[in-house]
Amino acid sequence: MSHYDKADERGVPSLVWRAGQIRRLHMIQRAAGPRLRHDSKVLVDGCGVGMYVKALKQFTPHVVGLDIELERVIDSRHHSELVNVGAGEYLPYPDDYFDLILSHEVIEHVQDDAQSVAEMVRVLQPGGRIVIFCPNRLYPFETHGHYWRGEYHFGNTPLINYLPDSLRNKLAPHVRAYTRQGLQQLIAGLPVRIINHTQIYPGYDNIVARRPNLGKALQTITYLFEQSPMRMFGLSHLLVVEKRI
C-alpha cells in the first residue's frame, strides 16, 4: 500500500524528518517539560510510520506508538517494537498510565474526536500532559485536498476553510479543521487544564528545498507572526493540557 492511498481518510504521515519536524519536536519538548525524562512513559497516538516514535526515543526508551493502519504500524516497528494497531477512540491501555501523550495531526481524521480526546485523558497520569497538533480553520489553505464532483483531489486548496460549514463540509467532508473555540470544546468537562493554546505556521521545507531565499523569508516573517495576533492564521493549533491531580 502506498502511503498516499488513504490520504483522503487518514492524511499522509510524516515520511521524512526535516527542519519542520525538528522545530515541532522542540515545541513538544518545551510543552512536556519534566514529563519527558529518561523514565517517562510516552504515547504517540496516531504514530503513522513512526517518525515521532523514533525522535522521542532519544529522551526515553518507553515510547509506545499506536495507529489504526496495519501497514503503517509495520513501518513504525522499524523504530520500536512497542507499536500497536488500534483506534484512538478505544485506546488499549490502562487508566492513569502515560506521562506524556502526543497527538500529531490526527484528531481531525478520527470518527469521534471528542471520544478520542477523552481516551487520551483517561490513560494519562495525573500531572501528565497531552500535546495536540491539529488543523486551524483560519489557515488560508485546506492542506488535505478536496472533493469535486465525487472525485478526490490531493493537495493544498485555498479558502475552503473560510466557507460556511454547509459548503466547506461538502468540499472537505473527509477532514476537520478547528476554530480555537471548537478545539477547546473537546476538552470541556474533562479533568484537565490548558497549559498553552496557540497557532503555528508551517516549516516550508519543500519551498526551502526548491527556492531557499523565498522559503527562509517565509520562515522569518511567519515565525514572527507567531508572536503576534497574526498567529491566529497559522497552519496548526498547538494545544497543551495537563491532567488535574
C-alpha positions in Angstrom: 0.0 0.0 0.0 1.3 3.5 -0.9 1.2 6.0 2.0 -0.9 8.2 -0.3 -3.6 5.5 -0.9 -5.8 6.7 2.0 -4.8 10.3 2.0 -8.4 11.4 2.0 -9.3 9.3 5.1 -6.1 9.3 7.2 -3.9 12.1 5.8 -0.3 11.4 4.8 2.0 10.6 7.7 5.4 12.3 8.2 7.6 10.3 5.8 10.7 12.4 6.2 12.5 14.2 9.1 13.4 17.7 8.2 13.7 21.1 9.8 9.9 21.5 10.2 9.7 18.3 12.2 12.7 19.2 14.3 11.0 22.5 15.1 7.9 20.7 16.2 9.9 18.3 18.3 11.4 21.3 20.2 7.9 22.5 20.8 6.9 19.1 22.2 10.0 19.2 24.5 9.1 22.6 25.8 5.4 21.7 26.2 6.3 18.4 28.1 8.8 20.0 30.5 9.7 17.5 33.2 7.1 15.0 31.9 9.7 14.0 29.3 12.6 12.3 31.1 14.6 9.1 30.9 11.9 7.1 32.7 8.8 8.7 31.2 6.1 6.6 29.5 5.1 8.3 26.3 2.3 7.5 23.8 2.3 8.7 20.2 -1.4 8.4 19.4 -1.7 8.0 15.7 2.0 7.4 15.0 2.0 7.0 11.3 5.2 5.4 10.1 6.9 6.2 13.4 8.9 9.4 12.9 8.0 10.9 16.2 8.3 7.5 17.9 11.9 7.4 16.8 12.5 11.0 17.7 11.1 10.7 21.2 13.1 7.6 22.0 16.2 9.8 22.3 14.6 11.0 25.6 13.2 7.8 27.0 13.1 4.2 25.8 9.4 3.9 27.0 7.8 5.3 23.9 4.6 3.5 22.7 3.1 4.1 19.3 -0.5 3.4 18.1 -2.0 3.7 14.6 -5.2 2.4 13.0 -3.4 1.3 9.8 -1.6 -2.0 10.0 0.8 -1.1 7.2 1.9 2.0 9.0 2.4 0.1 12.2 4.6 -2.4 10.4 6.7 0.5 9.2 6.8 2.0 12.7 8.2 -1.2 14.1 11.5 -0.4 12.4 11.8 2.2 15.1 10.2 0.4 18.1 8.6 -2.9 18.9 6.1 -1.0 21.2 3.7 -0.1 18.4 0.1 -1.3 18.4 -2.8 -1.4 15.9 -5.8 0.4 17.4 -8.3 3.2 17.2 -7.9 6.4 19.1 -11.5 6.1 20.4 -10.6 2.8 22.2 -7.0 3.0 23.5 -5.8 -0.4 24.7 -4.0 1.0 27.7 -4.9 1.2 31.5 -6.1 4.3 33.2 -3.5 6.8 34.5 -0.6 5.2 32.7 1.3 7.7 30.5 3.3 10.7 31.5 3.1 12.3 28.0 0.8 11.8 25.0 1.4 13.3 21.6 -1.4 13.6 19.0 0.2 15.0 15.9 -2.3 16.0 13.2 -4.5 13.0 14.0 -7.8 14.0 15.7 -9.1 15.7 12.5 -9.3 12.2 10.9 -10.8 10.0 13.6 -14.5 9.1 13.6 -15.2 10.6 17.0 -12.7 13.3 18.0 -14.4 14.0 21.4 -14.1 10.4 22.4 -10.5 10.2 21.2 -9.6 13.2 23.4 -11.4 11.7 26.3 -9.5 8.4 25.9 -6.2 10.3 25.9 -7.2 11.9 29.2 -8.2 8.6 30.6 -4.8 6.9 30.0 -2.8 10.0 31.1 -1.4 10.1 34.6 -2.5 12.9 36.9 0.0 15.7 36.3 0.8 14.3 32.9 0.4 16.3 29.7 -1.1 15.9 26.2 0.3 17.8 23.3 -2.1 18.1 20.3 -1.4 19.5 16.9 -4.4 19.8 14.5 -5.5 21.9 11.6 -6.6 25.5 12.1 -9.8 26.6 10.5 -8.4 30.1 9.8 -5.4 28.9 7.8 -6.0 30.1 4.2 -5.4 26.6 2.7 -7.0 23.2 3.2 -3.9 21.0 3.1 -5.8 17.7 2.9 -7.2 18.2 -0.5 -10.8 18.3 -1.5 -13.6 16.5 -3.3 -15.1 17.9 -6.5 -17.9 16.1 -8.4 -17.2 12.9 -6.3 -13.5 12.8 -7.1 -10.8 13.4 -4.6 -8.0 15.9 -5.4 -4.9 15.7 -3.2 -3.0 18.9 -2.3 -3.5 22.4 -0.9 -6.8 24.1 -1.8 -7.2 27.8 -1.0 -10.0 29.4 1.1 -12.1 26.2 1.6 -11.9 26.6 5.4 -13.4 30.2 5.1 -16.6 28.9 3.6 -19.7 28.3 5.8 -19.9 24.8 7.2 -22.6 23.6 4.8 -20.3 24.3 1.8 -16.9 23.6 3.4 -18.1 20.1 4.5 -19.2 19.2 1.0 -15.8 20.0 -0.4 -13.8 18.6 2.5 -16.0 16.0 4.3 -13.0 13.8 5.0 -11.2 16.0 7.4 -12.0 18.5 10.2 -10.4 21.9 10.7 -10.8 23.6 14.2 -11.6 27.0 15.4 -10.0 27.9 18.7 -13.3 27.6 20.5 -14.2 24.4 18.7 -11.0 22.7 19.8 -11.4 23.8 23.4 -14.9 22.4 23.4 -13.4 18.9 23.0 -11.8 19.2 26.5 -14.8 20.9 28.2 -15.8 18.9 31.2 -12.7 16.7 31.2 -10.3 16.8 34.2 -7.6 18.8 32.5 -6.4 22.4 32.5 -5.0 24.3 29.5 -1.2 25.0 29.8 -0.9 26.6 26.3 -3.0 27.1 23.2 -1.5 28.9 20.2 -1.2 28.5 16.5 1.9 27.8 14.5 3.0 28.3 10.9 4.5 25.7 8.5 8.1 24.7 8.3 8.2 25.4 4.5 10.6 22.6 3.9 9.5 22.0 0.3 9.8 25.6 -0.5 13.2 25.9 1.2 14.4 23.0 -0.9 13.3 24.5 -4.2 13.7 28.2 -3.5 15.8 28.7 -0.4 15.6 32.5 -0.3 11.8 32.5 -0.5 11.5 29.7 2.0 13.7 31.4 4.5 11.9 34.7 4.1 8.6 33.0 4.7 10.0 31.4 7.9 11.3 34.7 9.2 8.1 36.6 8.6 5.6 34.0 9.7 7.5 32.8 12.7 7.4 36.5 13.8 3.6 36.3 13.3 3.5 33.5 15.9 4.4 36.2 18.5 1.6 38.5 17.4 -2.2 38.4 16.8 -1.4 37.1 13.3 -0.7 33.7 14.8 -4.5 33.1 14.5 -4.0 32.4 10.8 -1.3 29.7 11.4 -1.4 26.3 9.9 -2.0 24.3 13.0 -3.2 24.6 16.6 -0.8 23.6 19.3 -2.8 22.7 22.4 -1.1 21.6 25.6 -3.3 20.3 28.5 -2.4 18.8 31.9 -4.4 16.3 33.8 -5.5 17.6 37.2 -4.1 15.8 40.2 
